[in-house]
Amino acid sequence: MLPRVKSVEHDGAYFRRVLKLPRPSAEFEIAREENRRASSELRHLTERRETLKIEANVQHSAKPRLTDDVLRETLDNLATEIIAATARDQSARADFDKLKTAYREHVGVTLASDIEGLGVLIKHHIDEVLGLLDVATALGAEAREARVEMPALIGGAHDAKRLLALAVDTTLNKMLSKGRRA
């Protein structure tokens, strides 16, 4: 990737504009839809088989009960359809998983440098905020010694710094050091 040239665009606006997932390929979308369709078909056939099994054992006055021969033949036909649907589902899932893995890798490569830049910028801004809180904390300590009342911005700086430092240590440092989810 080409290095980012600093423009007059605000950093937040820049990252809002560039950090978007690339569109998946048409092949990916087709595979996702085929996977959804195959899975839905398999689920429908399985539910139909289970419904027939239950209905075969229940007496219902409005619906005639299937004879044992018709039920057995229907269940055998459904079993054959379920076997074929299972094969289609597994094939569609394998195709989609392969394309999904490729898409994830593409997303990672495409956005890596900008995500890294975002992490650097976040760390830089946190360091700036911690530095400003140091200034406010020092002023607050001085004011307490001199018994001078200061605004809440100064008086609460010490607590704000502790809370921010805790959040940075427990969460943000992990976010910035890992880079990717496992």
WOPE-V415060 format. One record per pair of residues at least 4 apart in sequence whose C-alpha atoms are under 6 Angstrom apart, sorted by the first residue. I is the first residue (numbers start at 1). J is the second residue. Records with the same first field share a line. If there is no record, write none. Layout:
I=J + J
This chain:
15=19
24=28
28=99
31=35 + 96
32=96
34=38
35=92 + 93
38=89
39=89
42=85
66=71
68=72
70=74
75=79
78=82
82=86
85=89
88=92
89=93
93=97
96=100
106=110
107=111
108=112
111=115
119=176
133=137 + 157 + 161
136=154 + 157
137=157 + 158
140=154 + 155
143=147 + 148
152=156
157=161
161=165
165=169
167=171
168=172 + 173
169=173
173=177
174=178
